[in-house]
Amino acid sequence: MRVVFMGTPDIAATCLKKILADGFDVVGVYTQPDRPKGRGMKLVASPVKAVAVAAGIPVFQPENFREDASVEQLRALQPDICAVVAYGRILPQRVLDVPKYGCINIHASLLPKYRG
């Protein structure tokens, strides 16, 4: 099964590690763009990006999915499913429609009460 993973913080990185350990074919990882951090405001990669790079998985960091090119890039990966964990953006319907079997979103709190 071809999996695209979408996530950003530590909790998402932990989930990605488990998916990889279970032998799933992760064909691409989407995470938030590197952000300036600390006193020197140096660009810092997300924990998910660090896991993906270490595993040799292609990483994509679009600002959003408003651009057709971002959606086409996802479509080109031909995912069977997208696993979404704390990605940090609400995905538009046209992204949710790309994977053959849809998307699974894991949220750390009750929705919609504790969204955001």
Secondary structure as GFF3:
##gff-version 3
##sequence-region A 1 116
A	DSSP	beta_strand	2	7	.	.	.	ID=ss1
A	DSSP	alpha_helix	10	21	.	.	.	ID=ss2
A	DSSP	beta_strand	25	30	.	.	.	ID=ss3
A	DSSP	beta_strand	35	37	.	.	.	ID=ss4
A	DSSP	beta_strand	42	44	.	.	.	ID=ss5
A	DSSP	alpha_helix	47	55	.	.	.	ID=ss6
A	DSSP	beta_strand	59	60	.	.	.	ID=ss7
A	DSSP	alpha_helix	68	76	.	.	.	ID=ss8
A	DSSP	beta_strand	81	85	.	.	.	ID=ss9
A	DSSP	alpha_helix	93	96	.	.	.	ID=ss10
A	DSSP	beta_strand	103	106	.	.	.	ID=ss11
###
